[in-house]
Amino acid sequence: MSAVPSVVVGTGSLADRVILIAGAGGGFGSAAAVACAQAGATVVLLGRKPRRLDRVYAAVEAAGPEPLLYPLDLEGATPTTTPPWPSGCTPSSAISMVFSIAQLISPG
């Protein structure tokens, strides 16, 4: 996979915000994560593939505040499944924005 794309945004415009990005390991998700970090946001990286998230983590960390990793695969989840909160977040954490860039994979 290629390097994380670069996007330029206003520095500091998202300071003190927490942005959760579902699908952060992919191209659009990683670009959104880096752009949000460049703008000063703390980014929660949510995705199914830890190796991809690690790559994005390094790029986000270099661009802004230290991100939070949230590797999560909901395959087989039920409506009553409650995933654990990522380290550094609690159910009462103020998440300012959610990007849902995750793929929907239908059973074959």
N, CA, C and O atoms as a Tinker XYZ file with bonds, in Angstrom:
   432  protein
     1  N      0.846000   -1.168000    0.000000    73     2
     2  CA     0.000000    0.000000    0.000000    64     1     3
     3  C      0.889000    1.228000    0.000000    63     2     4     5
     4  O      1.966000    1.220000    0.596000    81     3
     5  N      0.445000    2.279000   -0.664000    73     3     6
     6  CA     1.239000    3.495000   -0.766000    64     5     7
     7  C      1.243000    4.271000    0.542000    63     6     8     9
     8  O      0.530000    3.934000    1.487000    81     7
     9  N      2.050000    5.302000    0.574000    73     7    10
    10  CA     2.161000    6.140000    1.773000    64     9    11
    11  C      0.845000    6.861000    2.040000    63    10    12    13
    12  O     -0.012000    6.969000    1.163000    81    11
    13  N      0.706000    7.345000    3.254000    73    11    14
    14  CA    -0.490000    8.088000    3.646000    64    13    15
    15  C     -0.528000    9.389000    2.852000    63    14    16    17
    16  O      0.461000   10.121000    2.841000    81    15
    17  N     -1.653000    9.701000    2.180000    73    15    18
    18  CA    -1.752000   10.930000    1.392000    64    17    19
    19  C     -1.602000   12.171000    2.258000    63    18    20    21
    20  O     -1.836000   12.129000    3.465000    81    19
    21  N     -1.212000   13.268000    1.638000    73    19    22
    22  CA    -1.023000   14.526000    2.340000    64    21    23
    23  C     -2.149000   15.494000    1.987000    63    22    24    25
    24  O     -2.493000   15.656000    0.816000    81    23
    25  N     -2.719000   16.134000    3.000000    73    23    26
    26  CA    -3.767000   17.137000    2.817000    64    25    27
    27  C     -3.397000   18.324000    3.698000    63    26    28    29
    28  O     -2.981000   18.134000    4.841000    81    27
    29  N     -3.540000   19.540000    3.191000    73    27    30
    30  CA    -3.199000   20.729000    3.973000    64    29    31
    31  C     -4.484000   21.378000    4.478000    63    30    32    33
    32  O     -5.402000   21.638000    3.701000    81    31
    33  N     -4.543000   21.639000    5.781000    73    31    34
    34  CA    -5.696000   22.311000    6.388000    64    33    35
    35  C     -5.182000   23.394000    7.328000    63    34    36    37
    36  O     -3.982000   23.479000    7.587000    81    35
    37  N     -6.088000   24.216000    7.836000    73    35    38
    38  CA    -5.706000   25.289000    8.748000    64    37    39
    39  C     -5.169000   24.739000   10.059000    63    38    40    41
    40  O     -5.868000   23.994000   10.746000    81    39
    41  N     -3.951000   25.091000   10.415000    73    39    42
    42  CA    -3.333000   24.626000   11.647000    64    41    43
    43  C     -4.092000   25.162000   12.857000    63    42    44    45
    44  O     -4.361000   26.359000   12.949000    81    43
    45  N     -4.432000   24.272000   13.778000    73    43    46
    46  CA    -5.069000   24.671000   15.022000    64    45    47
    47  C     -6.574000   24.842000   14.959000    63    46    48    49
    48  O     -7.204000   25.092000   15.987000    81    47
    49  N     -7.167000   24.715000   13.781000    73    47    50
    50  CA    -8.608000   24.949000   13.664000    64    49    51
    51  C     -9.450000   23.877000   14.360000    63    50    52    53
    52  O    -10.634000   24.095000   14.619000    81    51
    53  N     -8.855000   22.727000   14.664000    73    51    54
    54  CA    -9.574000   21.671000   15.380000    64    53    55
    55  C     -8.958000   21.389000   16.749000    63    54    56    57
    56  O     -9.165000   20.316000   17.315000    81    55
    57  N     -8.213000   22.337000   17.274000    73    55    58
    58  CA    -7.591000   22.161000   18.592000    64    57    59
    59  C     -8.667000   21.876000   19.632000    63    58    60    61
    60  O     -9.767000   22.425000   19.567000    81    59
    61  N     -8.345000   21.020000   20.586000    73    59    62
    62  CA    -9.251000   20.625000   21.674000    64    61    63
    63  C    -10.462000   19.828000   21.188000    63    62    64    65
    64  O    -11.456000   19.731000   21.908000    81    63
    65  N    -10.400000   19.264000   19.995000    73    63    66
    66  CA   -11.476000   18.422000   19.478000    64    65    67
    67  C    -10.994000   16.978000   19.425000    63    66    68    69
    68  O     -9.806000   16.715000   19.240000    81    67
    69  N    -11.926000   16.048000   19.590000    73    67    70
    70  CA   -11.633000   14.619000   19.446000    64    69    71
    71  C    -12.427000   14.118000   18.254000    63    70    72    73
    72  O    -13.652000   14.234000   18.222000    81    71
    73  N    -11.729000   13.561000   17.275000    73    71    74
    74  CA   -12.353000   13.076000   16.049000    64    73    75
    75  C    -12.153000   11.570000   15.960000    63    74    76    77
    76  O    -11.018000   11.095000   15.980000    81    75
    77  N    -13.241000   10.817000   15.861000    73    75    78
    78  CA   -13.175000    9.364000   15.690000    64    77    79
    79  C    -13.323000    9.059000   14.205000    63    78    80    81
    80  O    -14.267000    9.517000   13.562000    81    79
    81  N    -12.383000    8.281000   13.663000    73    79    82
    82  CA   -12.421000    7.943000   12.249000    64    81    83
    83  C    -12.533000    6.433000   12.112000    63    82    84    85
    84  O    -11.579000    5.702000   12.376000    81    83
    85  N    -13.717000    5.971000   11.694000    73    83    86
    86  CA   -13.949000    4.550000   11.434000    64    85    87
    87  C    -13.487000    4.263000   10.011000    63    86    88    89
    88  O    -13.931000    4.915000    9.066000    81    87
    89  N    -12.601000    3.295000    9.860000    73    87    90
    90  CA   -12.012000    3.023000    8.557000    64    89    91
    91  C    -10.719000    3.792000    8.372000    63    90    92    93
    92  O    -10.345000    4.131000    7.249000    81    91
    93  N    -10.034000    4.067000    9.474000    73    91    94
    94  CA    -8.825000    4.888000    9.445000    64    93    95
    95  C     -7.656000    4.212000    8.740000    63    94    96    97
    96  O     -6.697000    4.891000    8.372000    81    95
    97  N     -7.704000    2.906000    8.540000    73    95    98
    98  CA    -6.588000    2.204000    7.916000    64    97    99
    99  C     -6.550000    2.323000    6.406000    63    98   100   101
   100  O     -5.530000    2.006000    5.793000    81    99
   101  N     -7.638000    2.772000    5.788000    73    99   102
   102  CA    -7.689000    2.895000    4.332000    64   101   103
   103  C     -7.198000    4.243000    3.849000    63   102   104   105
   104  O     -6.773000    5.082000    4.643000    81   103
   105  N     -7.257000    4.447000    2.539000    73   103   106
   106  CA    -6.752000    5.677000    1.930000    64   105   107
   107  C     -7.478000    6.931000    2.366000    63   106   108   109
   108  O     -6.847000    7.886000    2.819000    81   107
   109  N     -8.819000    6.944000    2.234000    73   107   110
   110  CA    -9.590000    8.123000    2.637000    64   109   111
   111  C     -9.497000    8.348000    4.143000    63   110   112   113
   112  O     -9.331000    9.478000    4.602000    81   111
   113  N     -9.606000    7.258000    4.911000    73   111   114
   114  CA    -9.556000    7.368000    6.368000    64   113   115
   115  C     -8.223000    7.885000    6.863000    63   114   116   117
   116  O     -8.169000    8.723000    7.763000    81   115
   117  N     -7.138000    7.384000    6.272000    73   115   118
   118  CA    -5.816000    7.836000    6.709000    64   117   119
   119  C     -5.588000    9.295000    6.339000    63   118   120   121
   120  O     -4.984000   10.038000    7.112000    81   119
   121  N     -6.061000    9.718000    5.170000    73   119   122
   122  CA    -5.916000   11.121000    4.764000    64   121   123
   123  C     -6.724000   12.022000    5.696000    63   122   124   125
   124  O     -6.250000   13.087000    6.091000    81   123
   125  N     -7.938000   11.604000    6.049000    73   123   126
   126  CA    -8.769000   12.384000    6.971000    64   125   127
   127  C     -8.106000   12.476000    8.336000    63   126   128   129
   128  O     -8.126000   13.534000    8.966000    81   127
   129  N     -7.515000   11.371000    8.800000    73   127   130
   130  CA    -6.861000   11.347000   10.113000    64   129   131
   131  C     -5.687000   12.316000   10.158000    63   130   132   133
   132  O     -5.540000   13.073000   11.117000    81   131
   133  N     -4.858000   12.293000    9.131000    73   131   134
   134  CA    -3.696000   13.186000    9.089000    64   133   135
   135  C     -4.151000   14.640000    8.997000    63   134   136   137
   136  O     -3.594000   15.505000    9.674000    81   135
   137  N     -5.158000   14.916000    8.166000    73   135   138
   138  CA    -5.650000   16.290000    8.025000    64   137   139
   139  C     -6.209000   16.816000    9.349000    63   138   140   141
   140  O     -5.964000   17.963000    9.723000    81   139
   141  N     -6.960000   15.967000   10.049000    73   139   142
   142  CA    -7.516000   16.385000   11.346000    64   141   143
   143  C     -6.412000   16.633000   12.363000    63   142   144   145
   144  O     -6.483000   17.587000   13.137000    81   143
   145  N     -5.387000   15.776000   12.365000    73   143   146
   146  CA    -4.264000   15.963000   13.287000    64   145   147
   147  C     -3.507000   17.247000   12.955000    63   146   148   149
   148  O     -3.104000   17.980000   13.858000    81   147
   149  N     -3.311000   17.522000   11.664000    73   147   150
   150  CA    -2.632000   18.755000   11.260000    64   149   151
   151  C     -3.407000   19.981000   11.738000    63   150   152   153
   152  O     -2.821000   21.025000   12.021000    81   151
   153  N     -4.720000   19.842000   11.824000    73   151   154
   154  CA    -5.559000   20.953000   12.276000    64   153   155
   155  C     -5.658000   21.002000   13.797000    63   154   156   157
   156  O     -6.361000   21.852000   14.343000    81   155
   157  N     -4.952000   20.085000   14.497000    73   155   158
   158  CA    -4.870000   20.142000   15.951000    64   157   159
   159  C     -5.764000   19.189000   16.715000    63   158   160   161
   160  O     -5.753000   19.199000   17.946000    81   159
   161  N     -6.544000   18.361000   16.022000    73   159   162
   162  CA    -7.455000   17.436000   16.699000    64   161   163
   163  C     -6.719000   16.221000   17.256000    63   162   164   165
   164  O     -5.692000   15.797000   16.726000    81   163
   165  N     -7.269000   15.675000   18.335000    73   163   166
   166  CA    -6.840000   14.361000   18.797000    64   165   167
   167  C     -7.686000   13.369000   18.025000    63   166   168   169
   168  O     -8.914000   13.457000   18.040000    81   167
   169  N     -7.046000   12.428000   17.352000    73   167   170
   170  CA    -7.737000   11.515000   16.450000    64   169   171
   171  C     -7.796000   10.118000   17.055000    63   170   172   173
   172  O     -6.791000    9.598000   17.539000    81   171
   173  N     -8.992000    9.511000   17.021000    73   171   174
   174  CA    -9.175000    8.120000   17.420000    64   173   175
   175  C     -9.222000    7.315000   16.132000    63   174   176   177
   176  O    -10.128000    7.486000   15.317000    81   175
   177  N     -8.237000    6.431000   15.951000    73   175   178
   178  CA    -8.119000    5.616000   14.739000    64   177   179
   179  C     -8.815000    4.284000   14.953000    63   178   180   181
   180  O     -8.336000    3.450000   15.721000    81   179
   181  N     -9.936000    4.076000   14.286000    73   179   182
   182  CA   -10.703000    2.844000   14.420000    64   181   183
   183  C    -10.619000    2.072000   13.116000    63   182   184   185
   184  O    -10.839000    2.634000   12.043000    81   183
   185  N    -10.303000    0.794000   13.202000    73   183   186
   186  CA   -10.227000   -0.045000   12.010000    64   185   187
   187  C    -10.039000   -1.494000   12.382000    63   186   188   189
   188  O     -9.788000   -1.828000   13.540000    81   187
   189  N    -10.163000   -2.360000   11.378000    73   187   190
   190  CA   -10.079000   -3.799000   11.614000    64   189   191
   191  C     -8.654000   -4.344000   11.556000    63   190   192   193
   192  O     -8.378000   -5.401000   12.122000    81   191
   193  N     -7.752000   -3.643000   10.884000    73   191   194
   194  CA    -6.423000   -4.203000   10.623000    64   193   195
   195  C     -5.338000   -3.435000   11.375000    63   194   196   197
   196  O     -4.962000   -2.332000   10.977000    81   195
   197  N     -4.837000   -4.022000   12.465000    73   195   198
   198  CA    -3.849000   -3.330000   13.304000    64   197   199
   199  C     -2.604000   -2.854000   12.553000    63   198   200   201
   200  O     -2.094000   -1.776000   12.856000    81   199
   201  N     -2.103000   -3.618000   11.590000    73   199   202
   202  CA    -0.900000   -3.185000   10.871000    64   201   203
   203  C     -1.144000   -1.890000   10.105000    63   202   204   205
   204  O     -0.295000   -0.999000   10.091000    81   203
   205  N     -2.301000   -1.790000    9.472000    73   203   206
   206  CA    -2.632000   -0.556000    8.752000    64   205   207
   207  C     -2.792000    0.607000    9.731000    63   206   208   209
   208  O     -2.342000    1.722000    9.469000    81   207
   209  N     -3.437000    0.330000   10.857000    73   207   210
   210  CA    -3.620000    1.387000   11.859000    64   209   211
   211  C     -2.282000    1.861000   12.405000    63   210   212   213
   212  O     -2.108000    3.053000   12.661000    81   211
   213  N     -1.328000    0.941000   12.589000    73   211   214
   214  CA     0.004000    1.324000   13.068000    64   213   215
   215  C      0.680000    2.282000   12.095000    63   214   216   217
   216  O      1.323000    3.244000   12.513000    81   215
   217  N      0.536000    2.020000   10.793000    73   215   218
   218  CA     1.129000    2.886000    9.766000    64   217   219
   219  C      0.506000    4.282000    9.839000    63   218   220   221
   220  O      1.204000    5.294000    9.791000    81   219
   221  N     -0.813000    4.310000    9.954000    73   219   222
   222  CA    -1.518000    5.595000   10.036000    64   221   223
   223  C     -1.179000    6.297000   11.348000    63   222   224   225
   224  O     -1.023000    7.517000   11.377000    81   223
   225  N     -1.062000    5.528000   12.440000    73   223   226
   226  CA    -0.707000    6.092000   13.745000    64   225   227
   227  C      0.578000    6.911000   13.634000    63   226   228   229
   228  O      0.646000    8.037000   14.126000    81   227
   229  N      1.590000    6.343000   12.989000    73   227   230
   230  CA     2.880000    7.034000   12.865000    64   229   231
   231  C      2.734000    8.341000   12.093000    63   230   232   233
   232  O      3.327000    9.354000   12.463000    81   231
   233  N      1.944000    8.319000   11.019000    73   231   234
   234  CA     1.754000    9.537000   10.214000    64   233   235
   235  C      0.964000   10.587000   10.984000    63   234   236   237
   236  O      1.275000   11.775000   10.908000    81   235
   237  N     -0.052000   10.162000   11.724000    73   235   238
   238  CA    -0.878000   11.092000   12.501000    64   237   239
   239  C     -0.061000   11.681000   13.648000    63   238   240   241
   240  O     -0.140000   12.878000   13.925000    81   239
   241  N      0.720000   10.839000   14.310000    73   239   242
   242  CA     1.550000   11.305000   15.423000    64   241   243
   243  C      2.554000   12.358000   14.951000    63   242   244   245
   244  O      2.840000   13.313000   15.673000    81   243
   245  N      3.086000   12.183000   13.741000    73   243   246
   246  CA     4.041000   13.150000   13.195000    64   245   247
   247  C      3.355000   14.464000   12.803000    63   246   248   249
   248  O      4.006000   15.505000   12.725000    81   247
   249  N      2.038000   14.412000   12.556000    73   247   250
   250  CA     1.311000   15.581000   12.070000    64   249   251
   251  C      0.662000   16.415000   13.169000    63   250   252   253
   252  O      0.363000   17.590000   12.956000    81   251
   253  N      0.441000   15.822000   14.347000    73   251   254
   254  CA    -0.275000   16.559000   15.389000    64   253   255
   255  C     -0.265000   15.824000   16.712000    63   254   256   257
   256  O      0.668000   15.076000   17.003000    81   255
   257  N     -1.307000   16.034000   17.528000    73   255   258
   258  CA    -1.374000   15.370000   18.841000    64   257   259
   259  C     -1.347000   13.848000   18.711000    63   258   260   261
   260  O     -1.752000   13.288000   17.692000    81   259
   261  N     -0.863000   13.195000   19.760000    73   259   262
   262  CA    -0.795000   11.738000   19.750000    64   261   263
   263  C     -2.193000   11.143000   19.574000    63   262   264   265
   264  O     -3.109000   11.477000   20.326000    81   263
   265  N     -2.362000   10.256000   18.576000    73   263   266
   266  CA    -3.675000    9.656000   18.338000    64   265   267
   267  C     -3.953000    8.504000   19.300000    63   266   268   269
   268  O     -3.069000    8.055000   20.028000    81   267
   269  N     -5.187000    8.041000   19.286000    73   267   270
   270  CA    -5.589000    6.867000   20.052000    64   269   271
   271  C     -5.888000    5.748000   19.070000    63   270   272   273
   272  O     -6.547000    5.975000   18.056000    81   271
   273  N     -5.412000    4.538000   19.357000    73   271   274
   274  CA    -5.662000    3.379000   18.495000    64   273   275
   275  C     -6.866000    2.601000   18.996000    63   274   276   277
   276  O     -7.013000    2.376000   20.198000    81   275
   277  N     -7.722000    2.192000   18.079000    73   275   278
   278  CA    -8.911000    1.431000   18.431000    64   277   279
   279  C     -9.123000    0.339000   17.394000    63   278   280   281
   280  O    -10.048000    0.423000   16.586000    81   279
   281  N     -8.248000   -0.720000   17.406000    73   279   282
   282  CA    -8.471000   -1.817000   16.470000    64   281   283
   283  C     -9.721000   -2.585000   16.876000    63   282   284   285
   284  O     -9.846000   -3.023000   18.020000    81   283
   285  N    -10.640000   -2.744000   15.941000    73   283   286
   286  CA   -11.918000   -3.364000   16.269000    64   285   287
   287  C    -12.490000   -4.035000   15.037000    63   286   288   289
   288  O    -12.626000   -3.408000   13.986000    81   287
   289  N    -12.823000   -5.304000   15.164000    73   287   290
   290  CA   -13.473000   -6.042000   14.084000    64   289   291
   291  C    -14.828000   -6.492000   14.608000    63   290   292   293
   292  O    -14.903000   -7.297000   15.536000    81   291
   293  N    -15.882000   -5.981000   14.022000    73   291   294
   294  CA   -17.226000   -6.308000   14.494000    64   293   295
   295  C    -17.856000   -7.486000   13.760000    63   294   296   297
   296  O    -19.061000   -7.714000   13.877000    81   295
   297  N    -17.056000   -8.237000   13.007000    73   295   298
   298  CA   -17.594000   -9.420000   12.340000    64   297   299
   299  C    -18.149000  -10.364000   13.401000    63   298   300   301
   300  O    -17.459000  -10.712000   14.359000    81   299
   301  N    -19.367000  -10.762000   13.225000    73   299   302
   302  CA   -20.005000  -11.653000   14.186000    64   301   303
   303  C    -20.652000  -10.931000   15.356000    63   302   304   305
   304  O    -21.194000  -11.569000   16.258000    81   303
   305  N    -20.600000   -9.596000   15.348000    73   303   306
   306  CA   -21.208000   -8.833000   16.438000    64   305   307
   307  C    -22.733000   -8.931000   16.373000    63   306   308   309
   308  O    -23.316000   -9.163000   15.314000    81   307
   309  N    -23.344000   -8.750000   17.510000    73   307   310
   310  CA   -24.802000   -8.754000   17.595000    64   309   311
   311  C    -25.266000   -7.373000   18.047000    63   310   312   313
   312  O    -24.442000   -6.550000   18.447000    81   311
   313  N    -26.564000   -7.106000   17.991000    73   311   314
   314  CA   -27.045000   -5.791000   18.448000    64   313   315
   315  C    -26.722000   -5.494000   19.910000    63   314   316   317
   316  O    -26.729000   -4.333000   20.320000    81   315
   317  N    -26.441000   -6.524000   20.695000    73   315   318
   318  CA   -26.131000   -6.305000   22.110000    64   317   319
   319  C    -24.632000   -6.271000   22.385000    63   318   320   321
   320  O    -24.219000   -6.124000   23.536000    81   319
   321  N    -23.806000   -6.407000   21.337000    73   319   322
   322  CA   -22.352000   -6.362000   21.504000    64   321   323
   323  C    -21.928000   -4.952000   21.906000    63   322   324   325
   324  O    -22.294000   -3.972000   21.258000    81   323
   325  N    -21.164000   -4.866000   22.970000    73   323   326
   326  CA   -20.621000   -3.583000   23.408000    64   325   327
   327  C    -19.106000   -3.681000   23.381000    63   326   328   329
   328  O    -18.504000   -4.291000   24.265000    81   327
   329  N    -18.476000   -3.074000   22.355000    73   327   330
   330  CA   -17.016000   -3.142000   22.296000    64   329   331
   331  C    -16.379000   -2.317000   23.400000    63   330   332   333
   332  O    -16.985000   -1.365000   23.891000    81   331
   333  N    -15.169000   -2.671000   23.794000    73   331   334
   334  CA   -14.478000   -1.895000   24.831000    64   333   335
   335  C    -14.095000   -0.519000   24.292000    63   334   336   337
   336  O    -13.875000   -0.361000   23.091000    81   335
   337  N    -14.014000    0.471000   25.171000    73   335   338
   338  CA   -13.578000    1.814000   24.773000    64   337   339
   339  C    -12.073000    1.812000   24.570000    63   338   340   341
   340  O    -11.365000    1.080000   25.261000    81   339
   341  N    -11.564000    2.616000   23.634000    73   339   342
   342  CA   -10.111000    2.681000   23.442000    64   341   343
   343  C     -9.439000    3.302000   24.654000    63   342   344   345
   344  O    -10.035000    4.112000   25.364000    81   343
   345  N     -8.205000    2.916000   24.880000    73   343   346
   346  CA    -7.439000    3.489000   25.978000    64   345   347
   347  C     -7.381000    5.005000   25.796000    63   346   348   349
   348  O     -7.068000    5.488000   24.709000    81   347
   349  N     -7.679000    5.746000   26.844000    73   347   350
   350  CA    -7.664000    7.200000   26.766000    64   349   351
   351  C     -9.039000    7.799000   26.543000    63   350   352   353
   352  O     -9.199000    9.017000   26.631000    81   351
   353  N    -10.043000    6.968000   26.254000    73   351   354
   354  CA   -11.419000    7.446000   26.062000    64   353   355
   355  C    -12.325000    6.744000   27.063000    63   354   356   357
   356  O    -12.028000    5.639000   27.518000    81   355
   357  N    -13.413000    7.384000   27.395000    73   355   358
   358  CA   -14.434000    6.789000   28.251000    64   357   359
   359  C    -15.784000    7.044000   27.596000    63   358   360   361
   360  O    -15.868000    7.867000   26.685000    81   359
   361  N    -16.842000    6.368000   28.027000    73   359   362
   362  CA   -18.152000    6.643000   27.434000    64   361   363
   363  C    -18.569000    8.108000   27.552000    63   362   364   365
   364  O    -19.401000    8.576000   26.775000    81   363
   365  N    -18.005000    8.832000   28.508000    73   363   366
   366  CA   -18.369000   10.241000   28.663000    64   365   367
   367  C    -17.408000   11.187000   27.935000    63   366   368   369
   368  O    -17.563000   12.406000   28.018000    81   367
   369  N    -16.409000   10.631000   27.215000    73   367   370
   370  CA   -15.495000   11.484000   26.444000    64   369   371
   371  C    -16.284000   12.261000   25.400000    63   370   372   373
   372  O    -17.214000   11.736000   24.787000    81   371
   373  N    -15.910000   13.489000   25.211000    73   371   374
   374  CA   -16.600000   14.331000   24.235000    64   373   375
   375  C    -15.984000   14.124000   22.859000    63   374   376   377
   376  O    -14.918000   14.664000   22.561000    81   375
   377  N    -16.651000   13.347000   22.029000    73   375   378
   378  CA   -16.199000   13.161000   20.654000    64   377   379
   379  C    -16.877000   14.238000   19.828000    63   378   380   381
   380  O    -18.104000   14.311000   19.770000    81   379
   381  N    -16.074000   15.069000   19.194000    73   379   382
   382  CA   -16.584000   16.221000   18.461000    64   381   383
   383  C    -17.154000   15.851000   17.100000    63   382   384   385
   384  O    -18.102000   16.479000   16.629000    81   383
   385  N    -16.577000   14.826000   16.463000    73   383   386
   386  CA   -16.977000   14.481000   15.110000    64   385   387
   387  C    -16.651000   13.023000   14.848000    63   386   388   389
   388  O    -15.686000   12.489000   15.394000    81   387
   389  N    -17.453000   12.378000   14.014000    73   387   390
   390  CA   -17.202000   10.992000   13.616000    64   389   391
   391  C    -17.173000   10.932000   12.098000    63   390   392   393
   392  O    -18.102000   11.390000   11.432000    81   391
   393  N    -16.095000   10.362000   11.551000    73   391   394
   394  CA   -16.005000   10.064000   10.136000    64   393   395
   395  C    -16.229000    8.571000   10.003000    63   394   396   397
   396  O    -15.501000    7.786000   10.609000    81   395
   397  N    -17.207000    8.165000    9.235000    73   395   398
   398  CA   -17.435000    6.742000    8.996000    64   397   399
   399  C    -17.045000    6.438000    7.562000    63   398   400   401
   400  O    -17.826000    6.620000    6.628000    81   399
   401  N    -15.826000    5.976000    7.416000    73   399   402
   402  CA   -15.278000    5.707000    6.089000    64   401   403
   403  C    -15.079000    4.196000    5.935000    63   402   404   405
   404  O    -14.457000    3.742000    4.975000    81   403
   405  N    -15.602000    3.440000    6.868000    73   403   406
   406  CA   -15.430000    1.993000    6.869000    64   405   407
   407  C    -16.218000    1.359000    5.721000    63   406   408   409
   408  O    -17.268000    1.856000    5.313000    81   407
   409  N    -15.688000    0.265000    5.220000    73   407   410
   410  CA   -16.359000   -0.500000    4.172000    64   409   411
   411  C    -17.416000   -1.405000    4.773000    63   410   412   413
   412  O    -17.266000   -1.915000    5.883000    81   411
   413  N    -18.468000   -1.590000    4.031000    73   411   414
   414  CA   -19.470000   -2.575000    4.413000    64   413   415
   415  C    -19.165000   -3.835000    3.631000    63   414   416   417
   416  O    -19.176000   -3.828000    2.400000    81   415
   417  N    -18.897000   -4.896000    4.328000    73   415   418
   418  CA   -18.576000   -6.168000    3.673000    64   417   419
   419  C    -19.758000   -7.096000    3.858000    63   418   420   421
   420  O    -20.077000   -7.502000    4.976000    81   419
   421  N    -20.398000   -7.424000    2.764000    73   419   422
   422  CA   -21.558000   -8.313000    2.876000    64   421   423
   423  C    -21.106000   -9.765000    2.714000    63   422   424   425
   424  O    -20.157000  -10.046000    1.982000    81   423
   425  N    -21.782000  -10.676000    3.393000    73   423   426
   426  CA   -21.436000  -12.091000    3.279000    64   425   427
   427  C    -21.634000  -12.569000    1.849000    63   426   428   429
   428  O    -22.597000  -12.199000    1.179000    81   427
   429  N    -20.714000  -13.388000    1.404000    73   427   430
   430  CA   -20.750000  -13.887000    0.020000    64   429   431
   431  C    -21.644000  -14.971000   -0.161000    63   430   432
   432  O    -21.772000  -15.486000   -1.272000    81   431
